[in-house]
């Protein structure tokens, strides 16, 4: 599968996935700055805590949509013995993450839908606020399931909430998974068993950012009709 690349498209409308990559490529230099950087850092810290609890003995950890490598840097401090790998489709994000890595983790330019890793090679796969931007979320989850070892764990933290289903009706045409029950159903379809939800942020009474913890489960079922 061809990887999405940023760049000028001469005014031609890009697919949503390509537009997302271009946007993040342009934001890489300042991604960790300002209120958005602080907000993202807070979510990263919480997901790091979840990772430590759900897979304390993970030997190989993958961050899908690693951005500037913030989570990987935190994990390198917590788990210097683990093999840490990050992937991101935006070239400038990959460069920023490699500079942050300083040899502590590996970063590859790739999209979630085409992970450059062998089958059954990862114990723990993480995604922090990138899932909503995957060009094909179900295909990306299938790839995550492919690279998980039996007994592996995946943690996906993003915009999830029943009330957020309204946001999938308006705006961009691309279908996005934001309903928790829909997310669970897709995980089951791709061969993973949902284990638990953990709330990471809410606005008033409404959950906004939640993390789904799922396990490697049974072989993938046939695509839903």
Secondary structure by P-SEA (a helix, b strand, c coil): cbbbbbcccccccccaaaaaaaaaaaacccccccaaaaaaaaaaaaaaaaaacccccccbbbbcccccaaaaaaaaaaccccbbbbbbccaaaaaaaaaaaccccccccccccccccccccccbbbbcccccccccaaaaaaaaaaaccccbbbbbbccccccaaaaaaccccccccccaaaaaaaaaaabbbbccccccccccccccbbbbbbccccccccccc
